[in-house]
Amino acid sequence: MATYEIQAVSFDIPGAALATGLSETTLRDAVRKGDLAAHYSGTKPVIEREELRAFILALPSERPRR
């Protein structure tokens, strides 16, 4: 029997949160501000894998100073 590994091409907000470790609120805010592009299936935002990766890579690589 053949087995297949399927990689998601896109994520809903809860899936994107699981995939990145960021909160759903953080991701929704990023979509709202235009920092993270989403496509919509009806009213449901869907984020492409590549867009999500680009968003993560654009985050600062150093911890902010207090």
N, C-alpha and C positions, 0 to 999 in steps of 0.2 A: 504494500500500500504506500503510495506517495504521500509525503508530507509537504506542506507549503508554509512558508513564512510570509505573512502579509504585512507590509509596512503602510501605515496610514499616510495618505496624501494630504489630509487636513484634520483639524481638531476643532471640536466645539470648545467653549470656554472651560468647562470642567476638565476636559481631556488635555487642553493646553496647560492648565494649571498642574495636572498630574505629570505631564511630560517635562515641565520646566522647574517645578518646585516653587513657582511663584503663586501668589494667591489669585483667586478668581477676580477679586476686587481690583488688584493691580493690573491684571490683563484687561478688564473692562474699562478701567480708566485710561489705559494706553490706547485702546481702540477709540474711545470717546475723544481723546486729545489728538488723534491722528498719528500717534507714534507707532501704532501697530495696525496694519491694514487687515481688514476683514471683508469677506464676501458674505452675502446673506442668502439663506434658503428660507424664504418667507421673512420672518423676523429673527431667525436664529443666526447669530454670527458664526462664521466658519473661517478658521485661520489656516492658510496653507503652511505646510511643514517648513518650506524655505523661508517664508516670511517670519515665522516664529523663531527660526534659527538666527536670521539676520537681526531681529529685535534683541535677542540675547547677546549676540556678539557686539551690538552697539552699546550695551550697558557699560558703565565705567569698570575698568579692570582693577581699580584700587579702591579700598574702603575710604569713605568720606571721613575727613578729620572733624573732630568735635571742637 
